[in-house]
Amino acid sequence: MAKFEVVSPVDDSVYVERSYSSEKFISDTLSQAVAAQRQWAETTFAERKKYCLALVDHIVKDKEVIANEICQQMGRPIRYCEGEINGFADRAKTMIDIAEKKLQTINCNDQKSQNKTLNRYIERVPLGTVLSIVPWNYPFLTAVNSIIPAIMAGNTVIMKPSSQTPLTAERIFSASQKAGLPVGVFSYLYLTHADTERLIENKHIDFVCFTGSVKGGERINLASSDRFIGLGLELGGKDPAYVRHDADINYSVESLVDGAFFNAGQSCCGIERIYVHEQIYAEFVDAFCRQVRQYKLGNPLDPQTTLGPMVNARPAELVRQQVSDALSKGATALIEESEFLTSELGSAYLAPQVLVDVDHSMSVMVQESFGPVVGIMKVKDDDEAIALMNDSDYGLTASVWTKDEKVAIDIGKQVQTGTWFMNRCDYLDPLLAWTGVKNSGRGCTLSEIGYEQLTRPKSYYLKQTELQTD
C-alpha cells in the first residue's frame, strides 16, 4: 500500500508516516457515510448540538498536545498554536448556535386567509454526504468552516486532510468517537489527487468543500463537471490594504505587520500588498519596518520564536523568486536578511521582507506569495488606491485604514472583494459570510448563509379536498 511522509519544516525530519486509503477502504467509508446519513437526518437539532459540542470539548481538552502536532507538521510557532484550537471552538459554537434558527421550517401560509384547506411550507433538508478537503495552513480553523455546519444541517462528512497535516483528521475523528457521534457521521480518508477526483465523481458525494490553490479548484471543478452538485471553493488571494491619510498610523502598522507576517504569511486572507497615501507614506514605512524587526525567526518549538519556517522549501523558493524579480525591476528591500537568518536554519526559513518602489509589473504585487513578504506602494488619493486594489485576479478580503466610516463604506462599495474591513484584517467573523470573488473562488461558508450551501429547499403544498372536522 502506498505511503506518504510528513516532513517537518522544523528540522526536515520525518515526523509522521501514513498509508493512503485503499480502494476498498474508500468504498466502505463512503457506503458507511451514506447509510449513516439517512438516520442522522432524522435526529433533532438538540441531539446534533449535544454531539457537536461534545466533539468540540474533546478537541479543546487535548489542545496542548494538538498544538505541538500543528507546530511539528507545518511549522507555526508553538506559542500561537493553541490559539487555533481556541478559534476552532469559538467558530464551531457560533455555527452550532445559529443552526436551528437558520434551518427552521418557513411557513408560507397566508395568515389573513380563511382558507384552512391549504398548507404550504418550505423545509431546508440536508444534501447527503459532504466531502471536506482541508488545507495545511490552518487545518482546524478551515475544517470547522464546513464540518460542523454540515453535520448540524443533517449531512454526513468525509474529511480529506492535507498530506502535510494528516493528524488533524485523526484528532477530529477521535473526538467524534469520544463524543459518541454515530458511526459514519464523520470519517476521514487519506487520498491521492487521483483518488480525490474519483471520489468527487462518485454519485454518492453530494457536495464538496475545498480550500486550496486555484489549480486545485480547477481540478475539482473539472472532476465534478459531469454531475449537478454544489462546490464551495476558497482559492487564492492577494489581499490588499489601503492606509488613508487620516489613519491611526501606529494602530495600522501594528495590525498590518501582524496581518502580513503571522503564520509566516501563510494565511488565506493575509495582507500581501499595501497602498499608503503619499501624505503619511514615509512615516508609515519607517514605523512598519521597525515593527517587523521585532520578530524572532527560529525553531518554532522555542516559545520565544515569533516567526517560524514556511511549510517546506518549495514555496519558500517561490517567495525568493518573487523578491528577486522585484529587485531586478527596481524595487528596494528594506530588511537585511542577516538580521534574521543564521546558518543552522534550513531552506524553509525566510526572513520577513518589506519591499518599496514596487509596482504591478512585479509578480510580488499581483501573484499570490503566501509567504513572509509584502510590497508597500505610495498612492495619491482614494481613486488610485481603489484602482490598484481592483487590479488583481483575486478578491477574498480587502481593508481600509481610516477614521471615517462613511468614506470606508463608500470605498468598500467600489472594491471587488468578498469581505471588506475597516481597521481590521486577516480575520474571519463566523457571523459574516466567508466568500470570495474572481479567482478567490465561489460559494460561501460560515454565517447563516453558509447553511444555505449545505442544505436544499424542499417545498410542501398540502391541499385537502374538503375541510376535515372532528
Secondary structure, DSSP 8 states (H G I E B T S, - for coil): --EEEEE-TTTS-EEEEEE---HHHHHHHHHHHHHHHHHHTTS-HHHHHHHHHHHHHHHHHTHHHHHHHHHHHH---HHHHHHHHHHHHHHHHHHHHHHHHHHS-EE---TT----SEEEEEEEEE-SEEEEE--SSSTTHHHHHHHHHHHHTT-EEEEE--TTSTHHHHHHHHHHHHTT--TTSEEE----HHHHHHHHHSTT--EEEEES-HHHHHHHHHHTTTS--EEEEE----EEEEE-TTS-HHHHHHHHHHHHHGGGG--TT-EEEEEEETTTHHHHHHHHHHHHTT--BS-TTSTT-SB---SSHHHHHHHHHHHHHHHHTT-EE-S-GGGT--TTS-TT----EEEES--TTSHHHHS---SSEEEEEEESSHHHHHHHHHSSSEESEEEEE-S-HHHHHHHHHHS--SEEEES--S---TTS-B--EETTEES-BSHHHHHHHSEEEEEEEEE-SS----
